[in-house]
Amino acid sequence: MRVSGAYGLAVWATTVLGAQEPARNLQISAFGTLGLARTDSDLVGFRRDGVQYDGIFTKLSGKLDSRLGVQASAQLRPGLLATVQVLSRERYDGSFKPGIPWATLTWSPAPGLQVRAGVFNFNETPAGDNMEVGHTYLWARPPVEVMGGGLTTVRGIWVARTFEAWPGATLEASAQYGTLLVKQPIDHVGAWDVTGSPTGGARLVLYTGGWRIGAGAAALKFTTNVPEPIPTIQTLLRGFGGALGDPRPARAADALDGRGRTLSTAFVHAVWAQGPWEVQGYVGRVISNAFSSPATWQGYASLGHRLGSLVPYAMAARLEVGAPRVPDLGPLRTVTGPMAPQAAYLAYAVDTIARARAANQWTYTAGLRWDFAPGADLKFQVDSLRSPDRGTGNLYVPTQGDPPPWNGRLTVFSVTLDFQVGGGR
Amino acid sequence: MIGRAAFLLVAACRLWGQVGDLAVVVNADSGVVSVSPEEARNLFLGRQRYLRSELMALPVEQVVPEATREQFYARLVRMPVAQVRAYWARLYFTGKAQPPLQTGSAEETLGIVAANRGAIGFVEKEKLDRRVRVVLVLSGKGPA
């Protein structure tokens, strides 16, 4: 079914774009990861990104990193490539129901110009757009501090122009615009469907020698509201504000809105990959006026050194989330009488929502990659996560209400087998 | 660890010596008379999709014997083949580009380059024939 869909896309594109004959070189290929991982705590769950349902605990689990993708691609005519990908991985609802995260037409109409349209992954980090393909990067998974957001699948267009910056250096300028195709889990509540929210950005990447150096910016505007119980909490806050004759509870209710809020990011990154060394670093700043997405600094530095088929590597990643902006609830916190329990519950709910995003954390990673066969590797990795203020914003908390008695430290042990089949010509 | 690194270095030097000069070749009617190492790097890494003569490029990669391919990438981009393979997986599985067309021999490479105006490939210099034009030589004495 999927393959015939891809072939249909190929034939459609061939017809629309005027090629003289249908695709002759349809290729089917696959990629995937078989992963096993566990942590040393049952108080918080570790997840690799913001679209996984919940986390893993002390029990050995295959769901964190395991995934399987099948890709059909066809060079429809010189300069026109069609790609459709079906991927099964853990989703926002805990299932592994396959989806189509990638379906693009890539057109190179003139020297130095490339246009890509369709459904694709838009992520500004060096291992961002290929984060589902484990064989393409050094680690068992990209750093969650940087790539944990999960707001990356878009339906849109990407245009890139390459220039010779100076002899031996190529500059790629690109811009993209689209709308999100993402559902994010909200722990114990359900999922926030942010599909349709517009996002765009621009990036410059310089290639010279073994260097790849990039900088850019992107922005996103949410067009859907957060799910229940937030709307009910907002209604109650407005009701209390009216009853108390004070505007502050209603302003707090407005602050909880998701719709209309914006999120923007600026970033720089550098990768050195030449000879036995592979070094990369990234620093990003996210600014937001959404109560659900506070401002953050995020970054990582990674170093690997190849010794034949073995690559030992190390990485340090950092996420710093701004202090929670707890709305001023005014007299709501001091209500007495018969409505006091409801008022206290509302104040508690707002405080809990504010606290849920706190995630000032470091992760120190050490691992070994073994390229044991063409297109296949085995990785052994240990991550030590430190959260001095015990913020759980990037983790899954299995209990509701007060924070768990977690000590702010978590160790993750992982083994992954990455493979790709096909992909050559 | 140091002993293993030394062993690998010696092995790499021996391998280097086994593969002679590598010639980067194009079709005689391509309109291209020379290619810089940077251009070749961009063409074989999918960053440049057209030849300088504005023909759509068709990179051709000889994968047998493996030592020829290893030496080509070691000299041109100083990357081991495993790393090149991972690099291409990134481009391929994100729909950006298709990897070079793979061949099993120098004869096959020469045949494809001779038959396609935009093709660019590499062969050991002693296997060249008159059907193709040499645009760059990657010396066996050291990196380009």
Interface residues (C-beta under 8 A of the other chain):
Chain A: S29 F31 G69 Q71 S73 Q75 P78 G79 L81 T83 Q85 W102 T104 T106 S108 A110 P111 G112 Q114 R116 G118 F120 N121 D129 N130 E132 V133 H135 T136 Y137 T162 P167 G168 A169 T170 E172 Y207 G210 A273 Q274 G275 P276 E278 R306 L307 G308 S309 D371 P374 G375 Q420 G423 G424 R425
Chain B: M1 R4 A5 L8 S36 E38 N42 R47 Q48 R49 Y50 E54 M56 V77 R78 M79 P80 A82 Q83 R85 A86 Y87 W88 A89 R90 Y92 F93 T94 G95 K96 A97 Q98 P99 P100 L101 Q102 G118
